[in-house]
């Protein structure tokens, strides 16, 4: 199922109701539709490889940084493990 198909299905399920539980369901469905719609408007970024001096090791070590917000998820390792920035939600280009 595509994102557009999911939005269409959810929109069909929303109908006004006098029952409180069904109003909550309709509200939840509206939130899901909004979240799915916002996916296309997400920031796109890339991991920037950098070096930083680690005084404990007395040498420079690699790290990565989000090009959108500057978040540094961890020192060393491979940026390919992260498809999204945990801080700002930017989708990382390959």
C-alpha positions as MATLAB code, in Angstrom:
seq = 'XXXXXXXXXXXXXXXXXXXXXXXXXXXXXXXXXXXXXXXXXXXXXXXXXXXXXXXXXXXXXXXXXXXXXXXXXXXXXXXXXXXXXXXXXXXXXX';
ca = [
       0.000    0.000    0.000;
       1.303    3.453   -0.867;
       1.191    6.478    1.404;
      -1.506    8.022   -0.810;
      -3.637    4.855   -0.639;
      -3.299    4.780    3.163;
      -4.444    8.399    3.391;
      -7.451    7.641    1.161;
      -8.454    4.618    3.274;
      -8.164    6.595    6.504;
     -10.210    9.489    5.096;
     -13.015    7.079    4.140;
     -13.110    5.771    7.715;
     -13.723    9.169    9.310;
     -17.402    9.858    9.910;
     -18.949   12.145   12.531;
     -20.453   10.295   15.457;
     -22.266   11.046   18.696;
     -20.282    8.428   20.601;
     -17.241    9.671   22.468;
     -15.116    6.615   21.599;
     -15.768    7.087   17.910;
     -14.827   10.767   18.168;
     -11.495    9.672   19.651;
     -11.004    7.232   16.788;
     -11.782    9.974   14.261;
      -9.281   12.273   15.992;
      -6.624    9.554   15.900;
      -7.299    8.935   12.215;
      -6.968   12.654   11.491;
      -3.618   12.677   13.295;
      -2.465    9.671   11.228;
      -3.499   11.400    8.000;
      -1.623   14.548    9.019;
       1.504   12.531    9.860;
       1.389   10.674    6.556;
       0.837   13.912    4.662;
       3.770   15.597    6.421;
       6.183   12.831    5.368;
       6.547   14.403    1.950;
       7.531   17.727    3.550;
      10.381   16.305    5.617;
      13.810   17.872    5.569;
      16.438   16.103    3.533;
      20.025   16.080    4.667;
      23.226   14.118    4.595;
      25.775   12.915    7.070;
      28.895   15.074    7.095;
      32.054   13.175    7.985;
      34.370   15.073   10.326;
      37.317   14.522   12.650;
      37.508   15.648   16.273;
      40.391   15.459   18.693;
      39.869   12.988   21.536;
      42.222   13.914   24.403;
      41.775   10.520   26.092;
      43.093    8.754   22.994;
      45.436   11.616   22.100;
      44.356   11.472   18.465;
      41.689   12.601   16.028;
      38.675   10.308   15.681;
      35.954   10.258   13.007;
      32.410   11.311   13.676;
      29.365   12.315   11.681;
      27.092   15.332   11.861;
      23.609   16.055   10.439;
      23.782   18.685    7.681;
      20.378   20.073    8.742;
      20.711   20.529   12.524;
      24.327   19.650   13.385;
      23.393   16.680   15.579;
      26.243   14.215   16.222;
      24.702   10.757   16.784;
      27.908    9.075   17.947;
      31.651    8.976   17.432;
      33.070    6.640   14.809;
      31.203    3.911   12.994;
      29.296    4.088    9.773;
      26.754    6.761    8.917;
      24.919    4.272    6.685;
      23.339    2.754    9.809;
      21.163    5.863   10.198;
      18.598    6.748    7.515;
      17.147    9.588    9.602;
      18.519   12.118   12.056;
      17.308   11.248   15.566;
      17.300   14.940   16.502;
      15.449   16.709   13.646;
      14.014   13.793   11.644;
      15.760   14.729    8.405;
      15.912   11.905    5.883;
      19.516   11.238    4.950;
      20.521   10.952    1.319;
      22.608    7.945    0.356;
];
